[in-house]
Amino acid sequence: MQLVVVITASAFVTAGIGTGSNKEFTPGILMSFVLYIRIMSSNVVRVFENISQVQMMMVSATRLFNLIALKPEIDEEKLGVIDHEIKGEVTFNNINFSYLKNPNDLQLKNASFKAKKGQVFAFVGPTGAGKTTIINLLSKFYIPDSGEILIDNYKSSEVNEKSW
C-alpha cells in the first residue's frame, strides 16, 4: 500500500518538475498535491486496516453466536427432582473423562471417591491433574464418558440440578 503512495507522489513530482516552466503549475500547487496524496493515502490505508479488523470481528462474532446457539446435552427440564432435603453426599464411581472424547487421552481415569456432608475434602495435584475437571463434572458443565456421579445416591445425570 505504501508503495502505491510513493509511486503516485513520485509521478506528481516528476510531472511538476517537467512542467515547472508552466506558470499555472507552481511549486505550491505541487506541494499541495503531495500533501493531498499523503492525506488520502493514509485514509485509504486506515480503511483497509478497518476492513481487516471487521473481518476478524465477524469471525469472532460467528464463533460467539455458534457458542450461544449450542443446546445442552442434557435437558434439565425433563429430569427428575429430589423431593427430600439433600444430605450432601457426593460419590464419583469409576469416572472416565476426556475433553477430546479420546479414550487414549483421559483427564480422569477411573476416578472414584465419596465425600460426605461436613467432611473436609481437598483436590490436590499438579496442573492438568483434573481438579477443575472434577468440579466441572459435578456442576454438569460436562458429561462423563463413563461411570456415574451420585448425589445422595441419585444419579446426577437423572436429576434436575435445580433440585439440589
PyMOL commands that set and color helices and strands:
alter all, ss='L'
color gray80, all
select helices_A, chain A and resi 2-18+27-69+76-78+131-138+156-158+161-163
alter helices_A, ss='H'
color red, helices_A
select strands_A, chain A and resi 90-97+108-115+146-151+154-155
alter strands_A, ss='S'
color yellow, strands_A
deselect
rebuild
show_as cartoon
